[in-house]
Amino acid sequence: MESDATAPQILDETIEQQVTSFNSNSSAQQSDGEVDDRRPTLLVTNDDGIDAPGLRSLVDVLVETGRYNVSVCAPDSEKSAVGHSITARGNIAVRQVEIKGATAFELSGTPADCVSLSLSGALFSWSKPTLVISGINKGSNCGYHIVYSGTVAGAREAFICGVPSIALSYNWIRGKSHDTDFRIAVQVCLPLIDAVLSHLVKGSYPQGFFLNVDVPVNPGQHKGYKVTKQGTSMIRTKWEAVSPKNRLPPLLSVNDQGIGIQLAQLGLEASTAGAARRLNSADKNVEIESIAGPENDAVLDLQYLLFKRRVSEHEYGEEGDDLDFGALQEGYITVTPLGLKSHIQSDVFSSFKNWVSIVAELGVTSAL
């Protein structure tokens, strides 16, 4: 029998050939898109998915100007409100997508994954884009909601990697907004995008932040740009018990699974049963879902508590005209510089520092 010592090398060569072929196809499409080294290169991503009207409107407008090389890397499905999550384990599937005038890929990962992989040099022929634009999002991203936003995370990931970036969002209101508004929202942001690119090329663009831009519900009637601070607005949510009629899929038969999975299920059964008993003993009025498998199989009868998040359509918070949410409601295009560090007010920092010194003097045990 021959030694298989060369197998890893052969496997590496095969993967390398696949990547080379992948990049060759990418380069071919870039040639069709008339890439010009004299033009700035823009990388576009979002969290609503590559087929979202916001992203398609953004790409269309950018391509139509003829002033940029446009590359796209976005999630293959909606990834709204995933924050700055990344795919730390497992593989990410990548597929090239046809978007007129641009080189585009869709990923099975998050917005942060899209930007990180794009900047790694594995997908595009360029080594570094001039600017990353994330959006345009369906819904505003102001105040505390910035923490949850996958759109903002896409821009933040670029900033972490040392690339200037902008997150764009449109204040979509149900019953008032239409898909055609995305295009108008992009057009009213073009002067800002052009100004950023112009100063980036000249080397005169300020450093140390990325931009979060929100466009008002009537983009064609905006009152102008306003530089704002991040406020404290947020969208309220409620949790409701789900009706038992909305059943989960049946579990697999224990007989068809390995002993490890059986033990795990037994542990889960004991845990959920105990939780159900505690809830029942406390007379809590909560729906408990019982799930059973096929009638002819020996299956575990597990119990689930089913809840669903109900999100309000309205945002609440400070409405000062120097804050993002308040200025947006007034009809301004808000431009909010953001960073990575959490800045604590000096008086709060001093107060906490004083508290720590008191605890240290008393000793931790006595202080408690």
C-alpha positions in Angstrom: 0.0 0.0 0.0 1.4 3.4 -0.9 1.9 6.0 1.7 -0.6 8.8 1.9 2.0 11.3 3.3 1.4 13.5 0.3 -2.4 13.7 0.8 -2.3 17.0 2.8 -0.1 18.6 0.1 -2.4 17.4 -2.7 -5.4 18.7 -0.7 -3.8 22.1 -0.2 -3.0 22.3 -3.9 -6.6 21.4 -4.8 -7.9 24.2 -2.5 -5.4 26.6 -3.9 -6.5 25.8 -7.5 -10.2 26.3 -6.5 -9.4 29.7 -4.9 -7.3 30.7 -8.0 -10.2 29.8 -10.3 -12.6 31.6 -8.0 -10.5 34.8 -8.1 -10.0 34.5 -11.9 -13.8 34.5 -12.4 -14.0 37.4 -10.1 -11.4 39.3 -12.1 -13.2 38.5 -15.3 -16.4 40.0 -14.0 -14.5 43.0 -12.7 -13.2 43.6 -16.2 -16.8 43.5 -17.6 -17.6 46.2 -15.0 -14.9 48.5 -16.5 -12.7 48.8 -13.4 -10.6 51.9 -13.6 -7.6 52.2 -11.2 -8.0 56.0 -11.3 -11.4 55.8 -9.7 -12.1 55.2 -5.9 -13.1 51.7 -5.0 -16.3 51.3 -2.9 -17.2 48.2 -0.9 -21.0 47.9 -0.2 -22.6 45.6 2.4 -25.7 45.6 4.5 -27.8 43.5 6.9 -31.1 43.2 5.0 -29.6 40.8 2.5 -28.1 41.2 -1.0 -31.5 41.3 -2.7 -32.8 44.1 -0.4 -34.1 47.1 -2.3 -32.0 49.4 -0.1 -28.7 47.8 -1.2 -29.8 47.5 -4.8 -30.8 51.2 -4.9 -27.4 52.2 -3.4 -25.4 50.1 -5.9 -27.5 51.3 -8.8 -27.0 55.0 -8.0 -23.3 54.5 -7.3 -22.7 52.7 -10.6 -24.8 55.2 -12.6 -22.5 58.1 -11.5 -19.6 56.4 -13.3 -17.2 57.8 -10.7 -16.5 54.7 -8.6 -15.5 51.0 -8.9 -18.3 49.3 -7.0 -17.8 45.9 -5.1 -20.5 44.2 -3.1 -20.3 41.6 -0.4 -23.6 41.1 1.6 -25.4 38.4 3.5 -27.4 35.9 1.4 -30.5 36.5 3.6 -31.7 39.0 6.1 -29.4 39.5 9.1 -31.1 42.4 10.7 -30.4 43.2 14.4 -27.5 40.7 14.6 -25.3 43.4 16.0 -21.5 42.8 15.6 -21.8 39.0 15.7 -19.3 37.0 13.7 -19.1 33.4 12.5 -16.5 32.1 15.0 -17.1 28.4 14.2 -18.0 26.5 11.1 -17.6 27.5 7.4 -19.1 30.4 5.5 -20.5 29.7 2.0 -19.7 32.3 -0.7 -21.3 32.6 -4.1 -20.8 35.2 -6.8 -23.9 37.1 -7.8 -24.6 39.1 -10.9 -25.3 42.8 -10.2 -24.9 45.1 -13.2 -21.8 47.3 -13.1 -20.5 45.8 -9.9 -18.5 42.7 -8.7 -20.7 41.0 -6.1 -20.7 38.1 -3.7 -23.2 36.8 -1.2 -22.2 35.1 2.1 -23.9 32.9 4.5 -22.4 34.9 7.4 -23.1 38.2 9.1 -22.4 41.8 7.9 -19.2 41.8 10.0 -18.2 38.6 8.3 -18.9 40.1 4.9 -16.6 43.0 5.5 -13.9 41.0 7.2 -13.7 38.4 4.4 -13.7 41.1 1.8 -10.8 43.0 3.4 -8.8 39.7 3.7 -7.9 39.8 0.0 -9.6 36.4 -0.7 -12.5 37.7 -2.9 -11.6 40.9 -4.8 -8.6 41.9 -6.9 -8.1 45.1 -5.0 -6.1 45.1 -1.7 -8.1 47.7 0.1 -11.2 49.8 -0.8 -11.2 53.5 -0.5 -14.5 53.5 1.4 -16.9 51.0 2.9 -20.6 51.8 2.8 -23.1 49.7 4.7 -26.8 50.0 3.8 -29.0 51.5 2.9 -31.0 50.0 5.8 -34.7 49.7 6.0 -35.3 51.6 9.2 -33.4 54.2 11.2 -30.4 53.4 13.4 -30.3 56.0 16.2 -29.5 56.0 19.9 -29.2 52.6 21.6 -30.5 50.8 18.6 -27.0 51.3 17.1 -25.8 48.5 19.4 -28.1 46.0 17.8 -27.7 47.1 14.2 -26.0 44.8 11.7 -25.8 47.8 9.3 -23.7 49.8 11.7 -21.6 46.7 12.5 -20.6 46.4 8.9 -19.2 50.0 9.0 -17.7 49.4 12.4 -15.9 46.3 11.2 -14.3 48.3 8.4 -13.2 50.9 10.9 -11.7 48.3 13.1 -9.7 47.1 10.0 -8.5 50.6 9.3 -10.8 51.4 6.4 -13.0 54.6 6.4 -16.7 53.7 6.5 -20.3 55.0 6.5 -23.4 53.3 7.7 -26.6 54.5 5.8 -30.1 54.1 7.1 -33.5 55.3 5.9 -36.3 56.0 8.4 -38.8 53.7 6.8 -42.3 54.2 8.2 -45.0 51.6 7.3 -47.8 53.2 5.3 -45.7 56.2 4.3 -42.6 54.8 2.8 -42.1 53.0 -0.6 -39.2 51.1 -2.2 -38.7 54.1 -4.5 -37.7 56.2 -1.5 -34.5 54.2 -1.1 -33.2 55.6 -4.4 -34.0 59.2 -3.3 -32.4 58.5 0.1 -29.2 57.4 -1.7 -29.2 60.4 -4.0 -29.5 63.0 -1.2 -26.5 61.2 0.5 -24.3 61.4 -2.6 -22.9 64.9 -1.8 -21.7 63.6 1.5 -20.2 60.4 0.0 -18.5 62.5 -2.7 -17.1 64.9 -0.1 -15.7 62.0 2.0 -14.1 60.4 -1.0 -12.6 63.7 -2.2 -10.9 64.4 1.1 -9.8 60.8 1.5 -8.0 61.0 -1.9 -6.4 64.3 -0.8 -5.5 62.9 2.6 -7.4 65.6 4.4 -10.2 63.5 5.8 -10.4 63.5 9.7 -9.4 60.3 11.4 -10.6 58.3 14.5 -14.2 57.7 13.7 -16.8 56.2 11.3 -20.1 57.8 10.3 -23.6 56.8 11.0 -26.0 58.5 8.7 -29.8 58.5 8.9 -32.2 59.8 6.3 -35.7 61.2 7.3 -38.9 59.6 6.1 -39.4 62.2 3.4 -35.9 62.2 1.9 -36.8 64.5 -1.0 -37.9 67.2 1.5 -35.0 66.9 4.0 -33.8 70.1 5.8 -30.1 69.5 5.1 -27.3 67.7 6.9 -26.9 68.0 10.7 -23.9 66.6 12.7 -25.4 65.0 15.8 -24.5 63.0 18.9 -25.7 59.5 19.6 -28.7 59.7 21.8 -30.5 57.3 24.1 -33.6 56.5 21.9 -34.7 52.9 21.6 -37.5 50.7 20.3 -39.5 49.1 23.0 -40.2 45.3 22.9 -42.5 42.9 24.7 -42.3 39.2 25.1 -45.5 37.2 24.6 -46.3 33.5 25.2 -46.9 31.7 21.9 -50.1 29.7 21.3 -49.7 25.9 21.6 -51.1 25.7 18.0 -47.7 26.9 16.7 -45.9 23.6 17.2 -42.3 23.0 16.8 -41.1 20.2 14.4 -41.2 16.7 15.9 -38.1 15.3 17.5 -36.2 12.4 15.9 -36.6 8.9 17.2 -34.2 8.0 20.0 -33.7 4.6 18.3 -32.2 6.3 15.3 -29.6 8.3 17.2 -26.3 7.7 19.0 -26.0 7.2 22.7 -24.4 10.6 23.1 -27.4 12.4 21.6 -29.8 10.2 23.7 -28.1 11.2 26.9 -28.2 14.8 25.9 -31.9 14.6 25.3 -32.4 12.8 28.6 -30.7 15.6 30.3 -32.7 18.2 28.5 -35.9 16.3 29.4 -35.0 16.4 33.0 -34.2 20.0 32.9 -37.3 21.1 31.1 -39.5 18.9 33.2 -38.0 20.4 36.4 -38.5 23.9 35.0 -42.2 23.1 34.1 -42.8 21.8 37.6 -41.4 24.9 39.2 -43.5 27.1 37.0 -46.6 25.1 37.7 -46.0 25.0 41.4 -45.7 28.8 41.3 -49.0 29.0 39.5 -47.6 30.9 36.7 -49.9 31.4 33.7 -47.5 30.4 30.9 -48.1 28.3 27.9 -46.1 25.0 28.1 -45.6 23.2 24.7 -45.4 19.4 24.6 -43.6 18.0 21.6 -43.9 14.4 20.5 -42.4 12.5 17.5 -43.9 10.0 15.1 -46.5 7.7 16.7 -44.7 4.5 15.9 -41.3 5.6 17.3 -40.0 5.5 20.9 -39.5 9.3 21.4 -39.0 11.7 24.2 -41.9 13.8 25.2 -40.2 17.2 25.9 -41.8 20.3 27.1 -41.0 23.8 25.7 -41.9 27.3 26.8 -42.5 29.3 23.6 -42.1 33.1 23.5 -42.0 35.6 20.7 -40.6 39.1 20.7 -43.1 41.9 19.8 -41.4 45.0 18.6 -42.9 48.4 18.7 -43.0 50.4 15.5 -42.2 53.6 17.4 -38.9 54.7 18.8 -38.7 56.5 22.1 -36.0 58.6 23.7 -34.4 62.1 23.9 -35.4 64.4 21.2 -32.9 67.2 21.4 -32.0 68.6 18.0 -28.3 68.0 18.7 -29.1 64.2 19.1 -29.5 61.8 16.2 -33.2 60.7 16.9 -34.5 64.2 17.6 -32.8 65.8 14.5 -34.1 62.9 12.3 -37.6 63.6 13.5 -37.2 67.2 12.6 -36.4 66.2 9.0 -32.6 66.5 9.0 -30.2 64.0 7.5 -28.2 63.1 10.7 -24.5 62.5 10.5 -23.2 61.0 13.7 -19.5 60.3 14.2 -19.0 57.0 16.1 -16.0 55.3 17.7 -15.1 52.0 19.4 -14.5 53.1 22.9 -17.1 53.6 25.6 -16.6 57.1 26.9 -17.8 57.7 30.5 -18.5 61.2 31.6 -15.7 62.7 33.8 -18.0 63.2 36.8 -19.2 59.6 36.7 -15.6 58.4 36.3 -14.5 60.5 39.3 -17.5 59.3 41.4 -16.7 55.6 40.7 -13.0 56.2 41.3 -13.8 57.7 44.7 -16.1 54.7 45.5 -13.4 52.2 44.7 -10.9 54.1 47.0 -13.4 53.9 49.9 -14.0 50.2 49.3 -10.2 49.6 49.3 -9.7 51.4 52.6 -12.5 49.4 54.3 -11.4 46.1 52.8 -13.6 44.1 50.4 -15.0 41.8 53.0 -16.0 44.5 55.5 -17.4 46.6 52.7 -19.7 43.8 51.7 
